[in-house]
Amino acid sequence: MATLTFYGAAHTVTGSCHLLEADGKRIMLDCGLFQGRREESAIKNQSFPFDPKDIDVLILSHAHIDHSGKLPMLVKHGFSGTVYSTHATRDLANIMLLDSAHIQMKDAQFMTKKHAKRGLPPVEALYTSEDAMAALELFQTIGYRKTIPVTAAVDLTFYDAGHILGSAIVVLDIRGSGGSTRLCFTGDLGRPNRPILRDPELIGDVDALITESTYGGRFHVDDLTALDRLEDILKRTTARGGRVIVPAFSVGRTQELVYDLHQLQKHGRLPDIPIYVDSPLSANATEIFRIHPECMDPDVREDLLTRKDPFGFQKLHYITAVEDSKALNASRQPMVIISSSGMCEAGRILHHLANNIENPRNTILITGYNAEHTLGRRLVEKQPVVNILGDEYTVKAEVQVMNSLSAHADRTELLSWIGQFDRARLQNIYLVHGDEDQLKKMDQGVREELGFSVTHTPAIGDRFTL
């Protein structure tokens, strides 16, 4: 008998973590950090509702921190099994987990100083760089469409999810006394017909499906409209002497934005202004994109193989040094600044927002999903006053939202991908990684539009028998 227990990304979009128990072994699917209100995040991220020593295997769908970021803490608390991922995910995890550890340590130092003034005890980091390195030593990588045993009773196959570089749809073939069961976990499902990465793969029929629902009730506009909107925002903002400030995830969103800006530049549609990618992590991630042409669309792969750089052009500058980052805010000339993090919860983007949000000539361009209770969500909701680094700011800059640049499949794309499966064979669908309203709409779509009868929207701790 095999069971599934849901420990994260249940009725929310962050902290992906699901546990499969089969043949006496415990296999974890993802181990991500929870992102949201700082106090709530701190509490949820400090512990596990299970003993990490009991986990035998961890399978990582992709490198985004809400899917991978708690792995060093898992190791810190006793996990010593194998971590399975694609080759590109391992390379991205190498820089992302070390960057996350650096952030944890800096945050702990900052809070310790505040506590010292109040006579409170020091704050311990969730994990350190040493914990991240220990986690990275546990990785074993496999290519797409290669099947390997991860336990005596469970085989693993990765398929391309088309979400970020190296992202995988996880398929597990589970053998038991009553026969075999095929379980699919989408991780985060990408979008068809997008630049750079290949489309999400179709994988054949399965018996049970765990699927994300981030945009279960929302629709993206088409690519042509998105490029037109991007051009319009850039030209309107620069015409009034303003800046475009773009919070963006270092992996995936930043590279796609750079690619889109390159397309505008190539066709003479880009204003004559400098563009800065202000993030050491983004710069390092872009280098990893360049060495993984196997994940790319044929056109981008050809550019990489013939040394035509799709992630660089004349007006584009990558910023790594802190002094150069500060110099951007000292200048008042029009420019585009792309900086992490995408949900505006940490990183250099906070300083760029603080320096530019009260200038009506500027534009803040939100290009992807922002979880509830994050600064990014408050900007999306057009709240008139926001808190940045402990100070209140009046939002006078124009705020534009372009969800069409999202790396997540929308409602139509999700339903189209799920619709491939045989309704007679697929007996259970578990909807995760979605806010409450999106889960409800996704559940309705799967039942009413696709005709599947058995869907679940598990809460934290819910356990099901496969």
N, C-alpha and C positions, 0 to 999 in steps of 0.2 A: 504494500500500500504506500502511495506517495501523497504527501500533503504540501500545501502552499500556505505560508503565513506572510502577511503584509506588514512591514515595519516602517515604511516610508513612502512618500509620494502618494499617500492615500487621502483623498479629498483635499489635496494641495498639489502644487507643481514642483516641489523641491524635496531633497532628501531621499532620492530613490533608493529603496532597499527592500528586497523580497527574499524569502527563504524557502527553498525546496528541500524537503526531507524525503529521501528514497533509499531503500535497502540499508538503513542504518547510517547513512551519510547525510551531512548537512551542507547544502550547496547554496551559497548566497549569490543573488543577482543584484549587482551594483552595491555601492556603499557610499552614498552621497551626503554632503552637508546640507542641513536645513537652512534655508535663507528666508528671512522675513524680519519681523520686529527684533531688534538687537537683543533685548532681554529674553524673549521667547527662544530665539535661535541659540543663545548661550546655554539655556537650560536643556534644550533638546539635543544639542551637540555634545554635551559633556559626558553622556553615558550611553549604554546600549541596553535594550530590554532582553538581552540574551548574553550568554558568556562567550566572548570572542574565541576562547580556547576551544570551544566545541565546534567551531566552523571548520570544515574540511577543505572546502574549495570556494574560491570567489571568482565569479565570471563578470567581467566588466564590459558593459555595452559600448561605452565611449568615455572620453576623457573630461567632459565638462564636470566642474566641481560639484554640482548638485547630484552627480552620479558617482564620482570617484573620490571626492574630497575628504571623506571620513576614513578612507583606507589606512592612512598612517596611524590613526588612532586605534583602529582595529588591531593593527600589529603591535602597537604600544601596549595593548591590554591582552596580548597573548596569542593572537592568530599567527599561525606559522605554516599554513597550507599554501597551495599554489594559486596564483592569480592568472587567469587566462584572459587574453585580449588579442586584438589584431596587432600587426606590427606598428602601424601608424599610431594607434592608441597608446601603445607603450612609449613611443617616442614623445608624444604630446604629454603623457602623464609624467614623464621625466622632468619637464620644465614646469608643469602646472602644479604638481604636488609640492615641489620645492618652493615655488612661489607662494603657494597656500601656507606652507609651514612658516615662511618668512613673515607673512601677514599675521599669522597666529602669534608668533613671537613678539612682533612689534606691538600688536594690540595688547598683549599681556604686559609688556613693559609700560605702555601708556596707562593702563588701568592700575598697575602697581603703584605708579607715581601718584595717581589720584587717591588711591587707598591710603598711601603713607601719610598724606595730609590730614586724613580723618582718623588715623590710628588704626586702620584696618589691615588685615594680613595681606601679603602679596598674592597676586593672581598668577596661576600657572597656565601656560599656553596649552591649548588642546593637544598640540603635538609640536615637535621640533623638526629641524632639518634632518637630524639623525634618524628620527622615526620615519620620515619620508623616504630616506635612502634605504632603510631596512625594508620598507614596503616594496620599493622598486626592485630589490634583489629577488623577490618572490615571483616575478612575472615570467610567464611562458607564453610566447606568441605563436599564433597560427594564422594562415592566410584564409581568405574567403573561400567557402565551398570545400574546405578540407575537414573531414570528420575524424575526431580523436576521442578516445575514452577519457573521461575525467574521474570516473569511479568505475568499479566493476560492473555497475548496472546502468550507467548513464553515459551516453555519447553526446558530444558537442559539435555543432556546425555553426559557423558564422556566415551570414549573408550581408550584403551591403545595404545599410539603412539610408544612405544618402543624406545624412543629417549634418555631420561635420566630418572632417578627415578621419578615416579609420572607424567611423561609427558602424555598429553591427546590430543586425537582427539576430537574436540568440535562439537557436533551435536545439532542444534537448530531447533525445530519444531515450525513454526510461523503460527498462525491462523489469518485469515483476512476475510473480507466480501466476497472476491472472492474465498475463499477456503484456503487450507493450503499449506505451502512451507517448504521443509526440506533443511536446509543449513548446510554444513559441512566445518569446518576450521581445517586443519591438524595440525596447529602449526608447529613444526618441526617433520618430519616423520623419525622414526628410520629405522633400517635395520633388515631383517629377518636373523635367524641363527647366531646371535651374542651372545657372552657369557654374562652372568649376567642377562640381562633383557629379558622379553618376546618379541615375535615378534609383530610388528604393527598389530592391529586387522582389520579384514574386517567388515564393518559396515552396509551393505545393501545399497539400492539405495537412492539417494538424487536428489534434483532439481537444486542445485547450489553448487559449490565447490570452496573454497579458498585454494590453495595448495602452499607449499614452493617449490622452484626451485633451491636450493643451488648448487646441482650437476646435473643440468638439462642437461648438455652435457658432463659429466665426468663419468668414470667407476672405481670402486674399484677393487683391486686384491683380490683373495680368501684368506681366513683366514690362510691356511697352508703356503702360500707364505709369508704372513705378519709376522708370527711367525719366519719363516726362516730368513727373512730380519732383524728382530729385533735381533735375535741371532747373525747374521753376524756383524751388526753394533756394538753391545756390545763387541764382541770378537776382532774385528779389532782395535777398539779404545783402549781397555785395553791393548792389545798387544804392542801398542806403548806408553803406559804409560799415556794415556789421559783420559779425563772425557767425559761423555755423559750428555749434558745439555738439558732437555726436558721442553719446555714451554707447560703447559697443563691447561685446564680449571679445576677448583677445583671440579666441580660436573660433574660426568660422565666420562670424559676422564681420569682423574687421577685414578679413581677406576678401569677402564678397563685396563689401563696400569699396575697397580699393579697386577691385575688378570692374565694378560698375562705373566708378569715376574714370578709370582708364578708358572704358568704352566711350564715355562722353568726351573725353579729351581727344580720342582718336578721330572722332567725327566732328570736331570743332565746336562742341556744345558746352565746354567747360569754361567758366569765367577765368580770367587771367589772375589767379590768386594762388598762394602757396597752400599745400595740404600737408598737415603734420599728423603722423600716427605716433601719439605720445604714450608709449607703453613698451618697456623692455620685453615683457612677455609676448606682446603682439609681434615684435621684431623677431624674437626667437621662434615663435610659432610659424611665422611666414617662411623662415628658413626650412622648417620641417615640411611645410607644404611642398617646397621645391624638390625635396628628395623622395616624394611619394607619388610619382606620376601614375602608379597603378590604381589610385583612387579617383583619378580625374576623368572628366569627359574627354572624348577623343581630341577635340580642338585644343583644349588647354594642355593635354598631354603632349600634343605635337609641338606647341609653343615651348614647353619645358625642355623637350628633347632637342629642339633646335636652338636653344638658348635665347628665345624671345621671351623676356620676363613678363608674365601677365600680372605680377604683383609689384611692379615698379615703373614709374615714368618720370619725366623731367621735373614736374612740379611737386612730386611726392618726396617727403622727407620722413625718415624714421628717427624718433627721439628716444634715447635711452638714459642720458645723464640727467640727474635732478636739476642741475643748474640750467640746462637747455630748456627743460620743462618750465621752470620758473620764468625764464626769459620770454616765453610765449605770452604770458600774462602781463609782462612789462610793456610789450609792444601793443599798439592800438590799431595796427593795420588790419584790413579784412583778411580772413583766412578761414580754413576749415581745420578743426582739431578733432581727431578721432581718438578717444581714450577710454580705458576700462576703469570700472567695471560696467557691464551692460545694465545692471539694475541700480547703479549709482549708490552702492552700499559700501564701497571701499575704493582705494586707488586714487590715481591722479585726477580722475574725472571730477572728484569732489572739489578740488582746488579750482579747476577750470569753471565749474558751475558757480562757485562762490564769487569768482571774479567777473562773471559775465551775465549772470541771471537777472540782474537789476538794470540792464541796459536794453531799452526797447528796440534798438537797431539790430540786436543779435537774435539768432534763432537757435533753439535747442531742438535737435532732431532725434526723436526716439524711434529706433529701428527694429525693435523686437519685443518679446513678451517680458512683462515685469510682474513679479509676484506681488500678492497683497502685502501691504504694510512696508513696502520698500520706498525709497525716495523716488525711484523711477516711476512707480505706480502713482505716487502723488503728483508727479509732473504730468503723467498721462491724464489724470483726472482733473487737470487744470486748477489745482488748489492754489489760491492766491498767495499764500505764505507757506514756505517750507523751511525745515531745519537742516542746515548743512554744517557739519563739524561743530555742533553745539550752538550755533548762532542762527537766528531767524533772518530770512531773506524774502523780500517781496518779489514775486515773479512778474517782471516787466518784459522780459524777452518773449518773443513769439515761440510757442511750443507747437511743433508739428509731430505727428505720429505716422509712421509708415510701417505697418505690420506686414505689408507685402514683401518686405525683405526678410521676413522670418524664415528660419531654417526648419520650422515645424510644419508638417502637413496641416492644411485647414480641414474643415468639416467634409467638403466634397472629396478631397484627396484621401482623407482617412477612410471614409466610407467606400471609396472606390477600391482602395487596397484591401480592406477587410472583405469586400464583396467577392474576392477571388476564391474564398474558402467554401468547401462543400458543407452545406447547412446540415446535412444528415450526420456528418462526422464530427463537426465542431460542436461539442456539447456545452462548453462553458467559456464565456468571454469575461475577463476581469478588466474593468476600466480603471486606470490609475493616472497619475500625473496630470491632474486637471482640477481647477477650482470647482466649487459646488455647482455653479450654474452651467459650466461647460460639461461636467459629468452627466448632469440630467439631460442636456440636449443630445449628447453623444449616445446615451442609453436609449433615448427615444428613437434616434436615427437608426441605430443598429437593429432595434426591434421592428420598427414600423417601415422603414425604407428598405432594409436588407432582409427582413424576415427571420432573423435569429431569435430564438425564444428564451434562451438562458443567458442573462447578463448579470454581472455583479459589480457593485461599486464598493469595494472593501474599505473598511475603516482600519485605523492602526490596530494591530493585534488580531484581526480577523483571520481565521484559519479554515482552509477548505481541503477536502479530500479529492484528489484527482481520480 
